[in-house]
Amino acid sequence: MLVGRKVVLRTVKASDLNTLFELTADVRDVGEHWPLQLSSEHLSRKRFDQSGWWDGDLRVLLITDRDDRILGQIVIFKAAVYQNAYEFGYRIFRPEDRGKGYMTEAVTLAAAFLFETERIDRIQATALPGNTGSQRVLEKCGFALEGTMRRAMFHRGRSEDLRLYALLREDAPALSELLAE
């Protein structure tokens, strides 16, 4: 587990699954920028049983507070087969936990960890143009805006642009600088 000053990042445990399904099941709670989707509990548990949601194609880190209360998640996936990069998707589950700096610390920790353990040169993330909170997180974490991917995502009934941000290995802090003592 990665212990920061405000948050702890860890992999998903079987005992987390019921809580995660409750936190992600109701599309009314996802906010206006997270993609609308319904997950099959059966298929999610099957994939969890196979890999713990931690394999080359998909990795999930839970964001918890120091008391192990689940705050959110970072989903890490291969950006494109030909790229030497990973991509992040992330969210804080409850509105009352947003805007407190949890995600900024979590993204910084996760990026430093990946650069420390993987042979990659970049991590990227996208944000809808109206998602200023996510854009602020990425900028605070050192990600640079690289451009706009036009009509790259079907979101809530229409094609939307996405802003592409990236962090290069040399622009990320070392993991040892970020871990709490």
NUVEX-813631 format. One record per atom (N, C-alpha, C): residue number from 1; residue in one letter; atom name; z, y, x. Coordinates in steps of 0.02 Angstrom, whole numbers. Atoms other than C-alpha are relative to their C-alpha. Example, Ala and Ser with C-alpha at 12.3 -4.5 7.8 and 13.67 -1.06 7.14 Angstrom:
2
k;r;a;z;y;x
1;a;N;0;-59;45
1;a;CA;390;-225;615
1;a;C;0;60;45
2;s;N;-3;-59;-42
2;s;CA;357;-53;684
2;s;C;37;55;-39
***
This chain:
181
k;r;a;z;y;x
1;m;N;0;-59;42
1;m;CA;0;0;0
1;m;C;0;62;44
2;l;N;5;-63;-36
2;l;CA;-33;178;53
2;l;C;50;49;-32
3;v;N;-53;-43;27
3;v;CA;120;289;32
3;v;C;-10;71;25
4;g;N;8;-70;-16
4;g;CA;87;474;26
4;g;C;63;39;-19
5;r;N;-57;-42;16
5;r;CA;202;620;-9
5;r;C;16;0;-75
6;k;N;-9;-1;72
6;k;CA;175;621;-198
6;k;C;-17;-66;-33
7;v;N;26;60;34
7;v;CA;83;460;-237
7;v;C;0;-60;47
8;v;N;9;63;-35
8;v;CA;68;279;-187
8;v;C;-66;-30;-26
9;l;N;61;36;19
9;l;CA;-100;190;-186
9;l;C;11;-73;15
10;r;N;-7;72;-10
10;r;CA;-99;3;-210
10;r;C;-52;-36;-41
11;t;N;46;40;39
11;t;CA;-206;-137;-273
11;t;C;34;-20;-66
12;v;N;-24;18;67
12;v;CA;-188;-201;-451
12;v;C;35;-68;3
13;k;N;-37;64;7
13;k;CA;-60;-337;-489
13;k;C;-13;-27;-71
14;a;N;9;31;66
14;a;CA;-75;-460;-633
14;a;C;48;31;-51
15;s;N;-49;-30;46
15;s;CA;81;-380;-708
15;s;C;-22;70;-24
16;d;N;25;-66;21
16;d;CA;-16;-214;-721
16;d;C;-50;-3;-56
17;l;N;59;4;43
17;l;CA;-155;-280;-831
17;l;C;13;24;-71
18;n;N;-12;-22;69
18;n;CA;-75;-254;-1002
18;n;C;6;76;-4
19;t;N;-7;-73;-2
19;t;CA;-26;-75;-957
19;t;C;-68;33;10
20;l;N;66;-29;-12
20;l;CA;-201;-40;-890
20;l;C;-44;-4;-61
21;f;N;41;6;61
21;f;CA;-284;-105;-1047
21;f;C;23;51;-52
22;e;N;-25;-50;47
22;e;CA;-171;8;-1152
22;e;C;-22;70;21
23;l;N;18;-67;-25
23;l;CA;-210;159;-1042
23;l;C;-75;14;-5
24;t;N;72;-11;-1
24;t;CA;-398;132;-1047
24;t;C;-36;-20;-64
25;a;N;33;27;59
25;a;CA;-432;56;-1218
25;a;C;-24;53;-50
26;d;N;15;-49;52
26;d;CA;-434;211;-1329
26;d;C;-46;55;28
27;v;N;47;-49;-26
27;v;CA;-590;317;-1298
27;v;C;20;72;-15
28;r;N;-23;-68;15
28;r;CA;-502;468;-1375
28;r;C;41;29;57
29;d;N;-45;-22;-53
29;d;CA;-389;476;-1222
29;d;C;-34;12;67
30;v;N;32;-3;-66
30;v;CA;-520;479;-1084
30;v;C;-18;70;23
31;g;N;21;-67;-18
31;g;CA;-558;664;-1087
31;g;C;-75;7;-8
32;e;N;71;-13;15
32;e;CA;-727;745;-1105
32;e;C;-48;-18;57
33;h;N;44;11;-57
33;h;CA;-793;703;-931
33;h;C;-5;-73;21
34;w;N;3;70;-18
34;w;CA;-755;517;-913
34;w;C;-49;-36;-45
35;p;N;49;35;42
35;p;CA;-894;401;-973
35;p;C;33;-40;-56
36;l;N;-24;40;56
36;l;CA;-866;323;-1143
36;l;C;-21;-72;11
37;q;N;16;71;-8
37;q;CA;-856;136;-1126
37;q;C;57;-42;-29
38;l;N;-50;48;22
38;l;CA;-766;-12;-1200
38;l;C;-4;-60;47
39;s;N;-2;56;-45
39;s;CA;-711;-149;-1084
39;s;C;23;-63;-36
40;s;N;-21;64;27
40;s;CA;-695;-331;-1129
40;s;C;63;-21;38
41;e;N;-62;22;-33
41;e;CA;-516;-382;-1094
41;e;C;-10;-69;31
42;h;N;12;68;-25
42;h;CA;-573;-562;-1072
42;h;C;-39;2;66
43;l;N;40;-4;-62
43;l;CA;-707;-518;-942
43;l;C;37;36;56
44;s;N;-39;-36;-50
44;s;CA;-592;-395;-854
44;s;C;51;-46;32
45;r;N;-49;47;-28
45;r;CA;-457;-528;-835
45;r;C;-34;-54;42
46;k;N;36;51;-38
46;k;CA;-586;-655;-777
46;k;C;-19;26;69
47;r;N;18;-30;-64
47;r;CA;-649;-538;-641
47;r;C;63;12;42
48;f;N;-62;-9;-37
48;f;CA;-470;-496;-595
48;f;C;24;-66;30
49;d;N;-20;66;-25
49;d;CA;-429;-682;-580
49;d;C;-42;-22;60
50;q;N;45;19;-54
50;q;CA;-579;-704;-465
50;q;C;11;41;64
51;s;N;-1;-43;-59
51;s;CA;-553;-556;-350
51;s;C;59;49;3
52;g;N;-53;-51;2
52;g;CA;-403;-452;-402
52;g;C;-28;71;-3
53;w;N;36;-64;1
53;w;CA;-530;-312;-427
53;w;C;0;31;70
54;w;N;4;-23;-69
54;w;CA;-542;-301;-238
54;w;C;-48;-44;38
55;d;N;51;36;-37
55;d;CA;-705;-364;-168
55;d;C;-53;49;23
56;g;N;51;-44;-28
56;g;CA;-862;-295;-86
56;g;C;-34;45;-51
57;d;N;37;-37;51
57;d;CA;-940;-237;-250
57;d;C;44;50;-38
58;l;N;-45;-41;40
58;l;CA;-789;-162;-336
58;l;C;71;-5;27
59;r;N;-70;-3;-22
59;r;CA;-619;-107;-277
59;r;C;36;50;-44
60;v;N;-40;-45;42
60;v;CA;-485;-30;-385
60;v;C;67;11;34
61;l;N;-65;-20;-24
61;l;CA;-337;64;-316
61;l;C;37;35;-56
62;l;N;-41;-35;48
62;l;CA;-198;113;-433
62;l;C;36;57;35
63;i;N;-38;-58;-24
63;i;CA;-117;282;-411
63;i;C;66;-3;-39
64;t;N;-66;1;33
64;t;CA;70;272;-446
64;t;C;43;54;30
65;d;N;-49;-44;-30
65;d;CA;217;385;-421
65;d;C;48;-43;41
66;r;N;-47;37;-43
66;r;CA;362;334;-309
66;r;C;41;-51;-38
67;d;N;-36;49;42
67;d;CA;442;241;-456
67;d;C;-46;-53;-28
68;d;N;51;49;18
68;d;CA;283;136;-477
68;d;C;-26;9;-72
69;r;N;31;-14;64
69;r;CA;232;219;-641
69;r;C;-74;14;12
70;i;N;72;-7;-9
70;i;CA;43;206;-655
70;i;C;-23;69;-25
71;l;N;25;-66;17
71;l;CA;-36;379;-652
71;l;C;-75;-1;-11
72;g;N;73;-1;4
72;g;CA;-220;340;-628
72;g;C;-29;-54;44
73;q;N;35;50;-41
73;q;CA;-349;245;-529
73;q;C;-56;33;39
74;i;N;61;-17;-37
74;i;CA;-484;262;-398
74;i;C;-41;-64;2
75;v;N;47;56;-2
75;v;CA;-633;147;-417
75;v;C;-47;12;58
76;i;N;41;-6;-60
76;i;CA;-727;117;-255
76;i;C;-57;-50;-6
77;f;N;57;45;6
77;f;CA;-902;45;-258
77;f;C;-54;22;49
78;k;N;56;-14;-45
78;k;CA;-1057;34;-149
78;k;C;-45;52;-33
79;a;N;40;-54;28
79;a;CA;-1157;194;-174
79;a;C;-70;-25;-17
80;a;N;66;30;10
80;a;CA;-1326;108;-154
80;a;C;-7;-52;55
81;v;N;5;56;-47
81;v;CA;-1375;-51;-65
81;v;C;-22;23;69
82;y;N;29;-22;-63
82;y;CA;-1470;43;70
82;y;C;43;53;35
83;q;N;-40;-53;-29
83;q;CA;-1335;174;102
83;q;C;60;-27;40
84;n;N;-59;15;-40
84;n;CA;-1199;168;233
84;n;C;58;41;-29
85;a;N;-47;-42;36
85;a;CA;-1078;238;104
85;a;C;33;-38;-58
86;y;N;-32;21;62
86;y;CA;-956;205;-36
86;y;C;3;60;-46
87;e;N;-7;-53;49
87;e;CA;-935;304;-195
87;e;C;67;-8;-35
88;f;N;-64;-1;37
88;f;CA;-775;353;-286
88;f;C;-12;21;-72
89;g;N;-10;-24;68
89;g;CA;-742;366;-471
89;g;C;76;1;-8
90;y;N;-73;-6;4
90;y;CA;-567;422;-518
90;y;C;21;35;-63
91;r;N;-28;-35;58
91;r;CA;-456;478;-658
91;r;C;75;-7;-2
92;i;N;-72;2;18
92;i;CA;-278;520;-705
92;i;C;1;-17;-74
93;f;N;2;25;68
93;f;CA;-241;428;-866
93;f;C;29;48;-52
94;r;N;-33;-40;51
94;r;CA;-119;541;-959
94;r;C;-10;75;13
95;p;N;11;-72;-10
95;p;CA;-158;726;-988
95;p;C;61;35;32
96;e;N;-60;-34;-27
96;e;CA;22;774;-945
96;e;C;9;-11;75
97;d;N;-4;12;-72
97;d;CA;-1;703;-769
97;d;C;-55;34;39
98;r;N;56;-33;-33
98;r;CA;-158;804;-731
98;r;C;21;69;25
99;g;N;-13;-66;-27
99;g;CA;-159;962;-627
99;g;C;63;5;42
100;k;N;-62;0;-40
100;k;CA;-9;912;-520
100;k;C;-12;-19;73
101;g;N;16;16;-69
101;g;CA;-101;871;-359
101;g;C;-1;-74;16
102;y;N;0;72;-13
102;y;CA;-90;682;-379
102;y;C;-69;-24;23
103;m;N;66;25;-17
103;m;CA;-278;655;-373
103;m;C;-24;26;68
104;t;N;20;-27;-65
104;t;CA;-306;769;-224
104;t;C;29;-42;56
105;e;N;-31;41;-51
105;e;CA;-182;670;-122
105;e;C;-28;-71;-1
106;a;N;26;68;5
106;a;CA;-247;503;-187
106;a;C;-70;-7;29
107;v;N;69;2;-27
107;v;CA;-430;541;-146
107;v;C;2;8;76
108;t;N;-6;-10;-72
108;t;CA;-382;604;27
108;t;C;25;-64;35
109;l;N;-27;63;-28
109;l;CA;-279;446;62
109;l;C;-52;-56;-2
110;a;N;49;54;7
110;a;CA;-413;328;-5
110;a;C;-58;9;48
111;a;N;56;-14;-46
111;a;CA;-550;412;97
111;a;C;21;-15;72
112;a;N;-24;12;-68
112;a;CA;-447;407;257
112;a;C;7;-75;12
113;f;N;-7;73;-6
113;f;CA;-408;223;226
113;f;C;-69;-34;9
114;l;N;67;30;-6
114;l;CA;-592;179;200
114;l;C;-31;15;68
115;f;N;29;-16;-65
115;f;CA;-646;271;357
115;f;C;36;-38;56
116;e;N;-38;37;-50
116;e;CA;-509;180;453
116;e;C;-18;-74;0
117;t;N;9;72;6
117;t;CA;-559;7;390
117;t;C;-72;-23;-11
118;e;N;69;19;16
118;e;CA;-745;10;350
118;e;C;-49;35;47
119;r;N;52;-30;-42
119;r;CA;-902;42;453
119;r;C;-47;41;-44
120;i;N;40;-46;42
120;i;CA;-963;183;343
120;i;C;4;70;31
121;d;N;1;-68;-25
121;d;CA;-1009;361;383
121;d;C;12;53;-54
122;r;N;-9;-49;54
122;r;CA;-990;441;212
122;r;C;31;-32;-61
123;i;N;-25;18;66
123;i;CA;-901;433;46
123;i;C;-26;54;-46
124;q;N;27;-50;46
124;q;CA;-979;516;-103
124;q;C;32;-8;-69
125;a;N;-25;-1;69
125;a;CA;-929;561;-280
125;a;C;-44;49;-38
126;t;N;38;-46;42
126;t;CA;-1015;645;-425
126;t;C;46;30;-53
127;a;N;-37;-33;53
127;a;CA;-953;765;-556
127;a;C;-49;34;-47
128;l;N;39;-38;49
128;l;CA;-1027;834;-715
128;l;C;9;74;15
129;p;N;-6;-72;-16
129;p;CA;-1064;1021;-693
129;p;C;59;35;-33
130;g;N;-56;-32;34
130;g;CA;-930;1067;-820
130;g;C;69;-27;20
131;n;N;-63;30;-20
131;n;CA;-796;961;-738
131;n;C;29;36;61
132;t;N;-25;-41;-56
132;t;CA;-717;1098;-633
132;t;C;61;-30;32
133;g;N;-59;32;-29
133;g;CA;-556;1000;-609
133;g;C;-19;-50;54
134;s;N;23;50;-48
134;s;CA;-647;857;-523
134;s;C;-33;33;60
135;q;N;33;-36;-54
135;q;CA;-753;977;-421
135;q;C;52;32;47
136;r;N;-54;-30;-40
136;r;CA;-594;1066;-363
136;r;C;34;-53;44
137;v;N;-31;55;-38
137;v;CA;-516;899;-311
137;v;C;-44;-17;61
138;l;N;45;19;-54
138;l;CA;-669;853;-208
138;l;C;-3;54;55
139;e;N;3;-54;-49
139;e;CA;-678;1023;-124
139;e;C;65;4;41
140;k;N;-64;0;-35
140;k;CA;-491;1019;-81
140;k;C;5;-58;49
141;c;N;-1;60;-43
141;c;CA;-519;847;-4
141;c;C;-51;3;56
142;g;N;48;-8;-54
142;g;CA;-657;913;109
142;g;C;-70;-23;-16
143;f;N;67;21;20
143;f;CA;-807;847;12
143;f;C;-44;62;-6
144;a;N;48;-55;4
144;a;CA;-961;958;24
144;a;C;-50;-14;-56
145;l;N;51;6;51
145;l;CA;-1079;991;-120
145;l;C;-68;-8;34
146;e;N;64;13;-31
146;e;CA;-1246;916;-71
146;e;C;-59;17;-46
147;g;N;54;-17;45
147;g;CA;-1346;954;-226
147;g;C;12;-25;-70
148;t;N;-3;21;69
148;t;CA;-1381;917;-407
148;t;C;-50;-56;-12
149;m;N;44;56;20
149;m;CA;-1451;751;-467
149;m;C;-17;12;-73
150;r;N;21;-21;67
150;r;CA;-1551;802;-619
150;r;C;-5;-60;-47
151;r;N;0;51;53
151;r;CA;-1525;699;-777
151;r;C;16;-70;26
152;a;N;-18;63;-33
152;a;CA;-1439;563;-678
152;a;C;46;-44;-41
153;m;N;-49;39;38
153;m;CA;-1316;506;-811
153;m;C;-9;12;-75
154;f;N;-1;-6;73
154;f;CA;-1323;469;-996
154;f;C;73;5;-20
155;h;N;-70;-14;14
155;h;CA;-1161;544;-1060
155;h;C;7;30;-70
156;r;N;-15;-25;68
156;r;CA;-1105;564;-1240
156;r;C;-63;22;-37
157;g;N;60;-10;40
157;g;CA;-1278;552;-1316
157;g;C;-56;40;31
158;r;N;55;-36;-31
158;r;CA;-1381;649;-1191
158;r;C;1;-8;76
159;s;N;7;4;-73
159;s;CA;-1444;649;-1012
159;s;C;31;63;31
160;e;N;-37;-55;-33
160;e;CA;-1336;755;-897
160;e;C;-15;0;75
161;d;N;4;-7;-72
161;d;CA;-1352;821;-721
161;d;C;67;-21;30
162;l;N;-60;15;-38
162;l;CA;-1226;766;-590
162;l;C;-2;39;65
163;r;N;-6;-32;-66
163;r;CA;-1165;864;-440
163;r;C;23;-53;49
164;l;N;-14;50;-51
164;l;CA;-1163;756;-285
164;l;C;39;32;58
165;y;N;-42;-22;-55
165;y;CA;-1023;782;-158
165;y;C;7;-57;50
166;a;N;-10;52;-51
166;a;CA;-996;691;6
166;a;C;49;24;53
167;l;N;-46;-10;-56
167;l;CA;-866;677;142
167;l;C;-24;-44;57
168;l;N;20;38;-58
168;l;CA;-920;625;316
168;l;C;61;-21;41
169;r;N;-55;27;-39
169;r;CA;-810;522;431
169;r;C;33;54;44
170;e;N;-27;-49;-47
170;e;CA;-791;665;557
170;e;C;36;58;-35
171;d;N;-33;-54;37
171;d;CA;-731;784;420
171;d;C;64;-22;-36
172;a;N;-59;27;34
172;a;CA;-590;672;357
172;a;C;60;-3;47
173;p;N;-60;7;-43
173;p;CA;-411;675;420
173;p;C;14;-73;15
174;a;N;-20;68;-18
174;a;CA;-340;522;505
174;a;C;52;-26;-49
175;l;N;-48;29;47
175;l;CA;-242;404;393
175;l;C;71;10;24
176;s;N;-68;-7;-27
176;s;CA;-91;415;509
176;s;C;30;69;-14
177;e;N;-24;-67;15
177;e;CA;-79;602;472
177;e;C;23;8;-72
178;l;N;-11;-7;72
178;l;CA;-66;571;285
178;l;C;57;-42;-28
179;l;N;-51;46;26
179;l;CA;59;430;266
179;l;C;69;31;6
180;a;N;-68;-26;0
180;a;CA;235;479;220
180;a;C;44;-45;44
181;e;N;-46;39;-42
181;e;CA;376;425;333
181;e;C;54;-32;-40
***
